[in-house]
Amino acid sequence: MDFGFNLNRTANASAWRLLPNRWDFVAFPMIICVIALAAVGFHETMAPISTLERQAISLDPSNLPEYALRTTLRMLAAMVASLIFTLVYGTLAAKSRRASMVLVPILDILQSVPVLGYISFTVTFFLALFPGRVIGAECAAIFAIFTSQAWNMTFSFYQSLRTVPRDLDEVSRGFHLTNWQRFWKLEVPFSMPGLIWNMMMSMSGGWFFVVASEAITVGNRTIVLPGIGAYLATAIGERNLGAIGWVILTMTVVILAYDQLMFRPLVAWADKFRMETTSSGNAPASWLLDLIRRTRLIHRLLVPAGWLFAKAARVPLRLPALQGVRFPLPKSASPGRAGDIAWATVVLVLTAFVVWKVTTFVMTGVTWHEVGRVFVLGLITLLRVVVLIAIASVIWVPVGVLIGLRPALAEKIQPVAQFLAAFPANLLFPVFVVVIVKFHLDPDIWLSPLIVLGTQWYILFNVIAGATSYPNDYREAATNFQIKGWQWWRQAILPGIFPYYITGAITASGGAWNASIVAEAVSWGDTKLVAHGLGAYIAETTAAGDYPKIILGIAVMSLFVTLFNRLLWRPMYAYAEAKLRLD
């Protein structure tokens, strides 16, 4: 009798756990809305491409919700692609010595190539891949946004993999975890705080390139995709200040929405991966994450997915690509030098071949005098980038530390920082043009701040990520030993955030070189201002359609970025990896 009663009570309890509670009734409509919006967006991408030619961009504000939806879906699709690229590319670059010889310099070059350069090569491919369908143009736009998001995420993940604390690495080896298990149980969780903040920066930085990605030119044909970028381009073309105001308001709403629905829950969830033995008293919070945790039915539905992910992470796989050598090996155990020499020879031969092909093409329409002139222009832009990155570092490193060490403040500042990072700098170009012309200022000096307006946020977001990840144990130790003032900065916090700052500085400098193309040659109406520099050279030759000079400009820019990273940032990276790890 008692057994039957217990059985019935257990059955009733199991049935009760499957019934939705009041929090489920709040969360279900939100989930259904997200699924419905995604379905509508997917349906529109499968429409014939001729529908785009019949639907001209309208400046009626009532169209902005639809435009915002389509732009946001493109950015989210690009974010998913960027995350997959980051995990694969960053792992290979960090784990394989031979792969890093090629992958890291290529990453330096990729971040220096203008987004418009990618579009010109990929549009035809995607349109041919999906002939007669909108999805071909959508994939081209998504790829363009991907190129503005992926590089800083990859640098962040690479930096995290290279600076995993040695004691945690030794513990994982002591438990005989395979490289696959160590990757998911140690390395990915350790990288999460920095990666999430760089995802925020990527999402915000993508807004700057939305205008270029939603207006695709193929020969004499221009395909305009409905979206906020296309709306903004039309408003600027018609000098409609009211429409520009509606764009800014819409962007604010969208940024607040994905901050609260995506990034704030991710930040709160990733707080559990902080490396510390004592908990912080000010943990970040998210109302959406709390809501999901309070649901009954939705929570139960998510349990199987979590169980599958956990089981997959525990599979004892041993993948050669994940077998990184973290500590120096004795000479007797070092990899064969013959293999290293052979690999280096192949890399050098391929590099020489690429340089020869580029030189051959460029010299068909360029003289040696022109090459020397372009190098001088590159030095001018280099001076601008160095000065502006130094100024941005002095400003944003203390601010980032202040925000990152105070989760409650970070929660309030986060959407503001995302909006400032997402604000298209080209909306400020008319202001600069009017002021420079009115007061007869020197464009070489006063156009320079435009280079760093959109890229300075890489430094801020990475410093915030570093300060957020700074162990609470270290903060308490500094307090107990009464380490204050400049000594605290020099011996405590700066060493802790230095690897994150280097990641932000690398991506900020690469982005500044890219931004120089639009910042050194600006216009408003019939008034055009041009500063001396490599960016203006590329912009002018692109407008003229002079491909040998375009390739020359991009090649010289890539060379400057690569050498700058090799000679400055990489040695600082190595120093941070060897001396400033939080072990």
RODO-2510 file (C-alpha; in nm, 4 decimals, decimal comma):
residues 583
     n   res          X          Y          Z
     1     m     0,0000     0,0000     0,0000
     2     d     0,2778     0,2391     0,0910
     3     f     0,4656     0,1361    -0,2227
     4     g     0,1656     0,2253    -0,4423
     5     f     0,1233     0,5575    -0,2681
     6     n     0,4888     0,6450    -0,3209
     7     l     0,4651     0,5396    -0,6844
     8     n     0,1601     0,7582    -0,7441
     9     r     0,3233     1,0492    -0,5657
    10     t     0,6376     1,0081    -0,7789
    11     a     0,4290     0,9913    -1,0973
    12     n     0,2319     1,2993    -0,9952
    13     a     0,5531     1,4859    -0,9152
    14     s     0,6994     1,3939    -1,2553
    15     a     0,3840     1,5101    -1,4307
    16     w     0,3807     1,8286    -1,2244
    17     r     0,7403     1,9074    -1,3278
    18     l     0,6346     1,8954    -1,6941
    19     l     0,3539     2,1468    -1,6467
    20     p     0,4414     2,5090    -1,7337
    21     n     0,4536     2,7675    -1,4571
    22     r     0,3864     3,1398    -1,4783
    23     w     0,7406     3,2112    -1,5991
    24     d     0,6878     2,9742    -1,8940
    25     f     0,3873     3,1787    -2,0024
    26     v     0,6089     3,4875    -2,0083
    27     a     0,8986     3,3226    -2,1947
    28     f     0,6970     3,1256    -2,4520
    29     p     0,5607     3,4312    -2,6413
    30     m     0,9133     3,5750    -2,6628
    31     i     1,0490     3,2500    -2,8080
    32     i     0,7603     3,2225    -3,0548
    33     c     0,8175     3,5826    -3,1701
    34     v     1,1874     3,5162    -3,2310
    35     i     1,1092     3,2001    -3,4300
    36     a     0,8404     3,3804    -3,6310
    37     l     1,0693     3,6730    -3,7142
    38     a     1,3458     3,4349    -3,8227
    39     a     1,0996     3,2425    -4,0415
    40     v     0,9763     3,5633    -4,2082
    41     g     1,3338     3,6731    -4,2741
    42     f     1,4271     3,3349    -4,4233
    43     h     1,1176     3,3405    -4,6470
    44     e     1,2162     3,6817    -4,7831
    45     t     1,5693     3,5644    -4,8634
    46     m     1,4325     3,2850    -5,0836
    47     a     1,2316     3,5272    -5,3008
    48     p     1,3343     3,5954    -5,6639
    49     i     1,6016     3,8632    -5,6931
    50     s     1,3739     4,0602    -5,9249
    51     t     1,1669     4,1576    -5,6202
    52     l     1,4553     4,3787    -5,5013
    53     e     1,4424     4,5778    -5,8238
    54     r     1,0705     4,6425    -5,7752
    55     q     1,1069     4,7443    -5,4099
    56     a     1,2901     5,0754    -5,3929
    57     i     1,4135     5,1878    -5,0516
    58     s     1,1512     5,4125    -4,8960
    59     l     1,2328     5,6738    -4,6331
    60     d     0,8936     5,6247    -4,4704
    61     p     0,9738     5,5517    -4,1010
    62     s     0,7047     5,2816    -4,0962
    63     n     0,9394     5,0613    -4,3008
    64     l     1,2175     5,0788    -4,0432
    65     p     1,0978     4,7830    -3,8278
    66     e     1,1202     4,5508    -4,1302
    67     y     1,4550     4,6986    -4,2355
    68     a     1,5864     4,6625    -3,8800
    69     l     1,4784     4,2973    -3,8701
    70     r     1,6559     4,2104    -4,1941
    71     t     1,9756     4,3934    -4,0978
    72     t     1,9799     4,2290    -3,7547
    73     l     1,9319     3,8818    -3,9048
    74     r     2,2256     3,9433    -4,1405
    75     m     2,4448     4,0531    -3,8512
    76     l     2,3452     3,7514    -3,6403
    77     a     2,4160     3,5138    -3,9306
    78     a     2,7562     3,6776    -3,9749
    79     m     2,8151     3,6448    -3,5990
    80     v     2,7490     3,2689    -3,6096
    81     a     2,9886     3,2316    -3,9040
    82     s     3,2481     3,4452    -3,7219
    83     l     3,2206     3,2296    -3,4084
    84     i     3,2773     2,9082    -3,6049
    85     f     3,5705     3,0671    -3,7883
    86     t     3,7142     3,1890    -3,4575
    87     l     3,7072     2,8469    -3,2914
    88     v     3,8672     2,6718    -3,5890
    89     y     4,1181     2,9334    -3,7074
    90     g     4,2196     3,0546    -3,3621
    91     t     4,2772     2,6986    -3,2407
    92     l     4,4965     2,6069    -3,5373
    93     a     4,6980     2,9287    -3,5015
    94     a     4,7514     2,8787    -3,1273
    95     k     4,8113     2,5030    -3,1233
    96     s     5,0272     2,4404    -3,4296
    97     r     5,3680     2,6067    -3,4592
    98     r     5,3851     2,5448    -3,8312
    99     a     5,0297     2,6602    -3,8966
   100     s     5,0882     2,9752    -3,6916
   101     m     5,3748     3,0723    -3,9243
   102     v     5,1127     3,1155    -4,1961
   103     l     4,7827     3,1782    -4,0183
   104     v     4,8881     3,4651    -3,7895
   105     p     5,0423     3,6811    -4,0692
   106     i     4,7404     3,6037    -4,2895
   107     l     4,5135     3,7248    -4,0095
   108     d     4,7161     4,0471    -3,9909
   109     i     4,6647     4,0952    -4,3647
   110     l     4,2949     4,0027    -4,3619
   111     q     4,2093     4,2689    -4,1038
   112     s     4,3881     4,5332    -4,3132
   113     v     4,2055     4,4574    -4,6390
   114     p     3,9092     4,6948    -4,6880
   115     v     3,5624     4,5420    -4,6653
   116     l     3,4855     4,6766    -5,0114
   117     g     3,7792     4,4734    -5,1383
   118     y     3,6115     4,1529    -5,0205
   119     i     3,2786     4,2507    -5,1728
   120     s     3,4272     4,3039    -5,5197
   121     f     3,5597     3,9455    -5,5228
   122     t     3,2756     3,7578    -5,3526
   123     v     2,9571     3,9083    -5,4961
   124     t     2,9848     3,7309    -5,8294
   125     f     3,0544     3,3989    -5,6559
   126     f     2,7495     3,4131    -5,4277
   127     l     2,5163     3,5367    -5,7016
   128     a     2,6290     3,2471    -5,9230
   129     l     2,5875     3,0049    -5,6325
   130     f     2,2183     3,0997    -5,5927
   131     p     2,1137     3,2244    -5,9386
   132     g     1,8014     3,4360    -5,9532
   133     r     1,7470     3,4353    -5,5743
   134     v     1,7787     3,7039    -5,3098
   135     i     1,9786     3,4611    -5,0928
   136     g     2,2800     3,5067    -5,3230
   137     a     2,2928     3,8815    -5,2526
   138     e     2,2151     3,8138    -4,8856
   139     c     2,5129     3,5762    -4,8577
   140     a     2,7383     3,8402    -5,0157
   141     a     2,6179     4,0987    -4,7618
   142     i     2,6567     3,8531    -4,4728
   143     f     3,0107     3,7726    -4,5855
   144     a     3,0967     4,1433    -4,5971
   145     i     2,9682     4,1866    -4,2398
   146     f     3,1565     3,8693    -4,1420
   147     t     3,4841     4,0316    -4,2526
   148     s     3,4166     4,3188    -4,0121
   149     q     3,3430     4,0857    -3,7192
   150     a     3,5695     3,7824    -3,7369
   151     w     3,9228     3,9172    -3,6998
   152     n     3,9055     4,0712    -3,3526
   153     m     3,7136     3,7678    -3,2199
   154     t     3,9849     3,5414    -3,3589
   155     f     4,2628     3,7523    -3,2056
   156     s     4,0837     3,7402    -2,8691
   157     f     4,0418     3,3625    -2,8775
   158     y     4,4023     3,3154    -2,9936
   159     q     4,5262     3,5324    -2,7060
   160     s     4,3199     3,3334    -2,4544
   161     l     4,4507     3,0000    -2,5795
   162     r     4,8081     3,1239    -2,5533
   163     t     4,7659     3,2553    -2,1982
   164     v     4,5777     2,9745    -2,0227
   165     p     4,7268     2,9588    -1,6690
   166     r     4,9951     2,6930    -1,6386
   167     d     4,8570     2,5505    -1,3146
   168     l     4,5166     2,4839    -1,4753
   169     d     4,6868     2,3308    -1,7769
   170     e     4,8900     2,1024    -1,5493
   171     v     4,5756     2,0008    -1,3593
   172     s     4,4022     1,9083    -1,6848
   173     r     4,7008     1,6960    -1,7835
   174     g     4,7055     1,5430    -1,4364
   175     f     4,3468     1,4275    -1,4905
   176     h     4,4596     1,2796    -1,8234
   177     l     4,2142     1,4854    -2,0247
   178     t     4,2512     1,4439    -2,3984
   179     n     4,3159     1,7521    -2,6106
   180     w     3,9479     1,7498    -2,7150
   181     q     3,8290     1,7396    -2,3516
   182     r     4,0807     2,0047    -2,2430
   183     f     3,9655     2,2280    -2,5273
   184     w     3,5997     2,2275    -2,4165
   185     k     3,6514     2,1936    -2,0411
   186     l     3,9377     2,4400    -1,9917
   187     e     4,0369     2,6506    -2,2901
   188     v     3,6973     2,7540    -2,4273
   189     p     3,5570     2,8396    -2,0811
   190     f     3,8722     3,0389    -1,9977
   191     s     3,8319     3,2378    -2,3211
   192     m     3,4601     3,3077    -2,2755
   193     p     3,4684     3,6479    -2,0935
   194     g     3,7061     3,8045    -2,3453
   195     l     3,5371     3,6408    -2,6421
   196     i     3,1917     3,7636    -2,5410
   197     w     3,3091     4,1238    -2,5056
   198     n     3,4734     4,0981    -2,8475
   199     m     3,1499     3,9577    -2,9868
   200     m     2,9795     4,2739    -2,8588
   201     m     3,2429     4,4853    -3,0314
   202     s     3,2054     4,2854    -3,3523
   203     m     2,8285     4,3247    -3,3468
   204     s     2,8586     4,6966    -3,2898
   205     g     3,1442     4,7429    -3,5363
   206     g     2,9424     4,5674    -3,8060
   207     w     2,7039     4,8643    -3,8190
   208     f     2,9815     5,0753    -3,9736
   209     f     2,9942     4,8420    -4,2767
   210     v     2,6216     4,7789    -4,3106
   211     v     2,5902     5,0670    -4,5593
   212     a     2,8513     4,9125    -4,7897
   213     s     2,7222     4,5564    -4,7502
   214     e     2,3585     4,6332    -4,8336
   215     a     2,4352     4,8099    -5,1628
   216     i     2,6063     4,5541    -5,3879
   217     t     2,7452     4,6500    -5,7290
   218     v     2,8062     4,3928    -6,0031
   219     g     2,9381     4,5591    -6,3162
   220     n     2,6877     4,8275    -6,4088
   221     r     2,4184     4,6725    -6,1898
   222     t     2,3533     4,7713    -5,8283
   223     i     2,1532     4,5451    -5,5974
   224     v     2,0152     4,7199    -5,2898
   225     l     1,9048     4,4975    -5,0024
   226     p     1,6329     4,6316    -4,7702
   227     g     1,7911     4,7246    -4,4402
   228     i     1,8994     5,0032    -4,2102
   229     g     2,2232     5,0495    -4,4064
   230     a     2,0412     5,1003    -4,7340
   231     y     1,7951     5,3350    -4,5608
   232     l     2,0841     5,5363    -4,4173
   233     a     2,2636     5,5541    -4,7532
   234     t     1,9441     5,6824    -4,9168
   235     a     1,8912     5,9404    -4,6407
   236     i     2,2498     6,0674    -4,6752
   237     g     2,2165     6,0802    -5,0534
   238     e     1,9008     6,2918    -5,0238
   239     r     2,0386     6,4979    -4,7301
   240     n     1,7284     6,4057    -4,5289
   241     l     1,8231     6,4894    -4,1697
   242     g     1,4863     6,3717    -4,0390
   243     a     1,5369     6,0255    -4,1862
   244     i     1,8875     6,0138    -4,0367
   245     g     1,7322     6,0916    -3,6987
   246     w     1,4913     5,7987    -3,7407
   247     v     1,7881     5,5727    -3,8236
   248     i     1,9668     5,6742    -3,5036
   249     l     1,6520     5,6082    -3,2983
   250     t     1,6018     5,2676    -3,4625
   251     m     1,9644     5,1710    -3,4053
   252     t     1,9285     5,2644    -3,0386
   253     v     1,6234     5,0393    -2,9980
   254     v     1,7887     4,7493    -3,1821
   255     i     2,1115     4,7792    -2,9798
   256     l     1,9190     4,7848    -2,6527
   257     a     1,7186     4,4818    -2,7685
   258     y     2,0117     4,2581    -2,8557
   259     d     2,2022     4,3811    -2,5508
   260     q     1,9231     4,2669    -2,3193
   261     l     1,8212     3,9553    -2,5129
   262     m     2,1651     3,8219    -2,6061
   263     f     2,4761     3,9859    -2,4645
   264     r     2,3606     4,0641    -2,1114
   265     p     2,2586     3,6966    -2,0539
   266     l     2,5906     3,5822    -2,2050
   267     v     2,7917     3,8126    -1,9772
   268     a     2,6008     3,6920    -1,6699
   269     w     2,6383     3,3278    -1,7763
   270     a     3,0130     3,3633    -1,8494
   271     d     3,0816     3,5084    -1,5031
   272     k     3,1040     3,1521    -1,3686
   273     f     3,4162     3,0979    -1,5807
   274     r     3,6191     3,3622    -1,3973
   275     m     3,9438     3,2224    -1,2576
   276     e     3,9146     3,2716    -0,8818
   277     t     3,8644     3,0811    -0,5577
   278     t     3,6586     3,3505    -0,3841
   279     s     3,3434     3,4900    -0,5392
   280     s     3,2910     3,8529    -0,6185
   281     g     3,0167     4,0327    -0,4335
   282     n     2,8951     4,2096    -0,7481
   283     a     2,8192     3,9383    -1,0009
   284     p     2,6570     4,0558    -1,3275
   285     a     2,2868     3,9805    -1,3576
   286     s     2,0391     3,9317    -1,6425
   287     w     1,6643     3,9395    -1,6106
   288     l     1,6291     3,7139    -1,9165
   289     l     1,8693     3,4521    -1,7788
   290     d     1,6861     3,4615    -1,4447
   291     l     1,3564     3,4231    -1,6308
   292     i     1,4777     3,1147    -1,8202
   293     r     1,6092     2,9607    -1,4986
   294     r     1,2739     3,0126    -1,3267
   295     t     1,0734     2,8453    -1,6029
   296     r     0,9722     2,4857    -1,5513
   297     l     0,8797     2,3412    -1,8916
   298     i     1,1339     2,5379    -2,0962
   299     h     1,4070     2,4531    -1,8486
   300     r     1,3175     2,0847    -1,8707
   301     l     1,3218     2,1032    -2,2518
   302     l     1,6694     2,2548    -2,2446
   303     v     1,8120     1,9844    -2,0181
   304     p     1,8563     1,7213    -2,2962
   305     a     2,0464     1,9714    -2,5141
   306     g     2,2781     2,0550    -2,2243
   307     w     2,3290     1,6859    -2,1547
   308     l     2,4250     1,6209    -2,5189
   309     f     2,6764     1,9066    -2,5202
   310     a     2,8273     1,7846    -2,1931
   311     k     2,8592     1,4282    -2,3253
   312     a     3,0168     1,5533    -2,6498
   313     a     3,2744     1,7531    -2,4508
   314     r     3,3674     1,4399    -2,2521
   315     v     3,4318     1,2199    -2,5563
   316     p     3,7981     1,1095    -2,5225
   317     l     3,9051     1,2199    -2,8704
   318     r     4,2667     1,2973    -2,9504
   319     l     4,2820     1,5343    -3,2461
   320     p     4,6243     1,6252    -3,3884
   321     a     4,5045     1,9807    -3,4614
   322     l     4,4336     2,0376    -3,0915
   323     q     4,7595     1,8879    -2,9673
   324     g     4,9408     2,2078    -2,8801
   325     v     5,2860     2,2201    -2,7211
   326     r     5,2569     2,4679    -2,4350
   327     f     5,5953     2,4338    -2,2674
   328     p     5,9434     2,4163    -2,4215
   329     l     6,0550     2,0608    -2,4786
   330     p     6,4065     1,9249    -2,4279
   331     k     6,6188     1,9241    -2,7384
   332     s     6,5986     1,5473    -2,7589
   333     a     6,2181     1,5715    -2,7757
   334     s     6,1963     1,8710    -3,0086
   335     p     6,0243     1,8226    -3,3446
   336     g     6,2477     1,7296    -3,6356
   337     r     6,4306     2,0296    -3,7738
   338     a     6,4141     1,8798    -4,1200
   339     g     6,0341     1,9065    -4,1134
   340     d     6,0500     2,2647    -3,9863
   341     i     6,2965     2,3627    -4,2578
   342     a     6,0849     2,1970    -4,5271
   343     w     5,7702     2,3711    -4,4047
   344     a     5,9445     2,7108    -4,3824
   345     t     6,0762     2,6610    -4,7363
   346     v     5,7265     2,5895    -4,8693
   347     v     5,5899     2,8986    -4,6939
   348     l     5,8688     3,1192    -4,8321
   349     v     5,8230     2,9850    -5,1856
   350     l     5,4473     3,0463    -5,1764
   351     t     5,4995     3,3942    -5,0321
   352     a     5,7553     3,4756    -5,3018
   353     f     5,5154     3,3501    -5,5687
   354     v     5,2312     3,5693    -5,4406
   355     v     5,4614     3,8724    -5,4183
   356     w     5,5839     3,8092    -5,7731
   357     k     5,2280     3,7829    -5,9115
   358     v     5,1183     4,1015    -5,7333
   359     t     5,4308     4,2880    -5,8472
   360     t     5,3836     4,1732    -6,2069
   361     f     5,0234     4,2933    -6,2132
   362     v     5,0966     4,6235    -6,0413
   363     m     5,3900     4,7118    -6,2667
   364     t     5,1636     4,6963    -6,5717
   365     g     5,0247     5,0376    -6,4782
   366     v     5,2553     5,1813    -6,2095
   367     t     5,6041     5,3322    -6,2174
   368     w     5,8732     5,2981    -5,9515
   369     h     5,8260     5,6657    -5,8721
   370     e     5,4612     5,5908    -5,7929
   371     v     5,5649     5,3019    -5,5680
   372     g     5,7952     5,5309    -5,3708
   373     r     5,5190     5,7908    -5,3399
   374     v     5,2772     5,5297    -5,2058
   375     f     5,5293     5,4195    -4,9424
   376     v     5,5670     5,7821    -4,8283
   377     l     5,1870     5,8112    -4,8030
   378     g     5,1904     5,4888    -4,6015
   379     l     5,4381     5,6411    -4,3562
   380     i     5,2086     5,9429    -4,3123
   381     t     4,9105     5,7185    -4,2335
   382     l     5,1325     5,5101    -4,0036
   383     l     5,2178     5,8228    -3,8028
   384     r     4,8465     5,9037    -3,7695
   385     v     4,7618     5,5509    -3,6566
   386     v     5,0410     5,5375    -3,3957
   387     v     4,9533     5,8768    -3,2454
   388     l     4,5801     5,8088    -3,2372
   389     i     4,6146     5,4590    -3,0872
   390     a     4,8438     5,6018    -2,8174
   391     i     4,5914     5,8760    -2,7334
   392     a     4,3024     5,6265    -2,7310
   393     s     4,5016     5,3960    -2,5011
   394     v     4,5690     5,6730    -2,2498
   395     i     4,1981     5,7574    -2,2421
   396     w     4,0265     5,4206    -2,2547
   397     v     4,2531     5,1915    -2,0495
   398     p     4,1682     5,3658    -1,7170
   399     v     3,8020     5,3912    -1,8179
   400     g     3,7914     5,0214    -1,9137
   401     v     3,9478     4,9192    -1,5819
   402     l     3,6997     5,1353    -1,3913
   403     i     3,4067     4,9744    -1,5719
   404     g     3,5357     4,6166    -1,5728
   405     l     3,6036     4,6026    -1,1986
   406     r     3,2490     4,7171    -1,1212
   407     p     2,9924     4,4733    -1,2691
   408     a     2,7003     4,6947    -1,1624
   409     l     2,8527     4,9886    -1,3495
   410     a     2,9387     4,7653    -1,6471
   411     e     2,5742     4,6601    -1,6676
   412     k     2,4691     5,0244    -1,7056
   413     i     2,7554     5,1285    -1,9348
   414     q     2,7395     4,8242    -2,1634
   415     p     2,4498     4,9381    -2,3881
   416     v     2,5917     5,2920    -2,4012
   417     a     2,9320     5,1612    -2,5091
   418     q     2,7687     4,9358    -2,7684
   419     f     2,5738     5,2292    -2,9104
   420     l     2,8843     5,4484    -2,9318
   421     a     3,0764     5,1665    -3,0988
   422     a     2,7882     5,1037    -3,3392
   423     f     2,7304     5,4684    -3,4249
   424     p     2,8347     5,5056    -3,7924
   425     a     3,1255     5,7479    -3,7977
   426     n     3,0303     5,8597    -4,1484
   427     l     2,7351     6,0469    -3,9959
   428     l     2,9926     6,2823    -3,8411
   429     f     3,1735     6,3475    -4,1685
   430     p     2,9488     6,6427    -4,2655
   431     v     3,0198     6,8093    -3,9294
   432     f     3,3952     6,7795    -3,9793
   433     v     3,3725     6,9061    -4,3371
   434     v     3,1682     7,2124    -4,2400
   435     v     3,3928     7,3010    -3,9437
   436     i     3,7187     7,2519    -4,1372
   437     v     3,5984     7,4648    -4,4286
   438     k     3,4503     7,7376    -4,2098
   439     f     3,7620     7,7840    -3,9951
   440     h     4,0133     7,7051    -4,2745
   441     l     4,1704     7,4186    -4,0790
   442     d     4,4340     7,1773    -4,2085
   443     p     4,2646     6,8534    -4,3307
   444     d     4,5860     6,6565    -4,2651
   445     i     4,5399     6,7234    -3,8930
   446     w     4,1676     6,7602    -3,8373
   447     l     4,0520     6,4666    -4,0501
   448     s     4,2813     6,2367    -3,8497
   449     p     4,0406     6,1824    -3,5540
   450     l     3,7931     6,0229    -3,7959
   451     i     4,0341     5,7297    -3,8339
   452     v     3,9999     5,6233    -3,4708
   453     l     3,6358     5,7129    -3,4038
   454     g     3,5117     5,3634    -3,4822
   455     t     3,8178     5,1612    -3,3805
   456     q     3,9017     5,3032    -3,0373
   457     w     3,6256     5,0885    -2,8904
   458     y     3,8298     4,7727    -2,9543
   459     i     4,0663     4,8943    -2,6830
   460     l     3,7841     4,9798    -2,4420
   461     f     3,5957     4,6512    -2,4874
   462     n     3,9075     4,4369    -2,4510
   463     v     4,0255     4,6236    -2,1423
   464     i     3,6781     4,5795    -1,9903
   465     a     3,7016     4,2072    -2,0715
   466     g     4,0432     4,1887    -1,9044
   467     a     3,9299     4,3753    -1,5935
   468     t     3,6143     4,1613    -1,5765
   469     s     3,8276     3,8453    -1,5884
   470     y     4,0738     3,9745    -1,3285
   471     p     4,0580     3,7281    -1,0342
   472     n     3,8887     3,8578    -0,7214
   473     d     4,1613     3,6780    -0,5206
   474     y     4,4235     3,9145    -0,6622
   475     r     4,2123     4,2192    -0,5809
   476     e     4,1728     4,1051    -0,2201
   477     a     4,5461     4,0332    -0,1925
   478     a     4,6281     4,3832    -0,3199
   479     t     4,3870     4,5290    -0,0646
   480     n     4,5352     4,3246     0,2217
   481     f     4,8899     4,4312     0,1321
   482     q     4,7675     4,7931     0,0948
   483     i     4,8917     4,8226    -0,2633
   484     k     4,7475     5,1498    -0,3897
   485     g     4,7972     5,4267    -0,6405
   486     w     5,0515     5,3911    -0,9173
   487     q     5,1988     5,0810    -0,7501
   488     w     4,8592     4,9102    -0,7849
   489     w     4,8424     5,0030    -1,1529
   490     r     5,2004     4,8930    -1,2249
   491     q     5,2146     4,5715    -1,0206
   492     a     4,8531     4,4513    -1,0074
   493     i     4,6021     4,5562    -1,2698
   494     l     4,8152     4,6470    -1,5734
   495     p     4,9914     4,3053    -1,5813
   496     g     4,6507     4,1394    -1,5462
   497     i     4,4872     4,3216    -1,8377
   498     f     4,7957     4,3545    -2,0589
   499     p     4,7233     4,0514    -2,2861
   500     y     4,3688     4,1809    -2,3399
   501     y     4,4966     4,5317    -2,4133
   502     i     4,7379     4,3961    -2,6751
   503     t     4,4494     4,2149    -2,8466
   504     g     4,2456     4,5366    -2,8482
   505     a     4,5391     4,7439    -2,9716
   506     i     4,6138     4,5033    -3,2580
   507     t     4,2548     4,5044    -3,3808
   508     a     4,2192     4,8795    -3,3230
   509     s     4,5313     4,9581    -3,5250
   510     g     4,4241     4,7231    -3,8045
   511     g     4,0790     4,8789    -3,8054
   512     a     4,2319     5,2277    -3,8089
   513     w     4,4246     5,1448    -4,1259
   514     n     4,1008     5,0200    -4,2790
   515     a     3,9075     5,3276    -4,1654
   516     s     4,1688     5,5601    -4,3159
   517     i     4,0237     5,4797    -4,6587
   518     v     3,7011     5,6623    -4,5762
   519     a     3,8444     5,9075    -4,3202
   520     e     4,1230     6,0647    -4,5276
   521     a     3,8885     6,1589    -4,8135
   522     v     3,5465     6,2864    -4,6997
   523     s     3,2753     6,4864    -4,8687
   524     w     2,9411     6,6485    -4,8043
   525     g     2,7528     6,7548    -5,1133
   526     d     2,9931     6,9226    -5,3546
   527     t     3,2539     6,9918    -5,0853
   528     k     3,5350     6,7378    -5,0682
   529     l     3,8350     6,7325    -4,8351
   530     v     4,1370     6,5094    -4,8864
   531     a     4,4259     6,4495    -4,6453
   532     h     4,7614     6,3141    -4,7517
   533     g     4,7800     5,9444    -4,6743
   534     l     4,7522     5,5899    -4,8019
   535     g     4,3810     5,5685    -4,7245
   536     a     4,3000     5,8681    -4,9443
   537     y     4,5169     5,7185    -5,2204
   538     i     4,3191     5,3922    -5,2158
   539     a     3,9869     5,5795    -5,2055
   540     e     4,0792     5,7976    -5,5044
   541     t     4,2168     5,5123    -5,7162
   542     t     3,9092     5,3017    -5,6343
   543     a     3,6819     5,5822    -5,7534
   544     a     3,8895     5,6080    -6,0728
   545     g     3,8836     5,2305    -6,1282
   546     d     4,2636     5,2106    -6,1610
   547     y     4,3139     4,8482    -6,0534
   548     p     4,6977     4,8339    -6,0603
   549     k     4,7090     5,1331    -5,8255
   550     i     4,4300     4,9870    -5,6103
   551     i     4,6244     4,6624    -5,5689
   552     l     4,9432     4,8611    -5,4996
   553     g     4,7714     5,0620    -5,2263
   554     i     4,6157     4,7554    -5,0616
   555     a     4,9442     4,5602    -5,0850
   556     v     5,1423     4,8446    -4,9241
   557     m     4,8783     4,8813    -4,6516
   558     s     4,8909     4,5063    -4,5800
   559     l     5,2715     4,5235    -4,5688
   560     f     5,2663     4,8118    -4,3202
   561     v     5,0095     4,6398    -4,0979
   562     t     5,1986     4,3103    -4,1012
   563     l     5,5362     4,4707    -4,0265
   564     f     5,3837     4,6916    -3,7568
   565     n     5,2317     4,3880    -3,5881
   566     r     5,5489     4,1824    -3,6287
   567     l     5,7847     4,4499    -3,4927
   568     l     5,5695     4,5971    -3,2131
   569     w     5,2591     4,4036    -3,1139
   570     r     5,3917     4,0470    -3,1509
   571     p     5,6945     4,1013    -2,9212
   572     m     5,4580     4,2584    -2,6672
   573     y     5,2245     3,9604    -2,7143
   574     a     5,5130     3,7206    -2,6478
   575     y     5,6139     3,9177    -2,3376
   576     a     5,2575     3,9065    -2,2041
   577     e     5,2382     3,5337    -2,2733
   578     a     5,5699     3,4573    -2,1019
   579     k     5,5761     3,7043    -1,8107
   580     l     5,2252     3,8292    -1,7354
   581     r     5,0080     3,5169    -1,7286
   582     l     4,7698     3,4837    -1,4351
   583     d     4,9265     3,1651    -1,2983
***
